[in-house]
Structure formats: structure tokens, C-alpha cells
Amino acid sequence: MPLVTLMERQAVIFEGVDLWESSDQSCEIMLKHLATARQIAQNAEMYSLTAEQMLEGREWDK
């Protein structure tokens, strides 16, 4: 769900709606998810290098 949509939603509780959608904190949760995604994206190169080092020298079944 786009961030703008979450920011414009009224705090109305509907039946069958996920808990995070029925909460006043839905925008806060979305912003935390976006911040975490940004951190993961910024560290992608480090994750890749670490994986390469861990897998270096291993032999795989063919």
C-alpha cells in the first residue's frame, strides 16, 4: 500500500482488516519498514561480499 494512502487514511476500524491497518500507528509501522528496507539496500554490497567469503572454496554437487 503506498505511503501516501496510509498517511491519508482515517483511523476507522473495519471488520476483516489487518491489525496494522486498524491502528493509529499504521504510518509509523510503514515508516519503520521503509527505514529497515533502506538499511538493507545500503548494506547490500556488504552482504554480498560476506556471502562470497563464506562460500569461497566450497565444492558443490553437479
N, C-alpha and C positions, 0 to 999 in steps of 0.2 A: 504494500500500500504506500503510495507516495507520501513523503513527509508533510507536504502542504495539506493533503487531505486529513492527516491525523491532527494537524495543528488547527484546522477549521472545524473539526467535529465537536458537536455539543456533548456534554457529559451525560448522555442518556443511556440507560441500561436496557438492552433488548434481550429477549429470550433467545438462547442458542448462540449468543455472541461469545467469543473467547474472552477469558478473564482480562487479558491485557487491553482488549478493546473497550471494555466496560469501565475501565478505571480512569481516574483523572490523570494518572501518571503515564498514559499511553505515549505521549510525546517524549517524556523523559526516557522511557524504555527504548523507544526508537532511536533517540539521540545516542544512548549508550551503545546500542547495536552498531550504529554508524561509526562511532568513535572506535569501537573494537575492530570493525572491518577496516578502518583506515590504518590502525596499528598493524594489523596482519599484512595489509598490502605494502606498507612501508618496510616491513621486515621480510618480505618475500625472498629477496636475494639471500639474506642470511639463512633462511630456512632451506633454500635450495642448496647452498654451499654445505650446510651441516648434513643434509641428506646424502650429498655426493661423498663427503668424507666418511660417513658411516657405512656406505655401500661399497666404497673403494676396496678392490681386491677380492670381493666375493665372487664366487662362481655360481652361475645359475644353470638349472637343468634346461636342456634344449629339447 
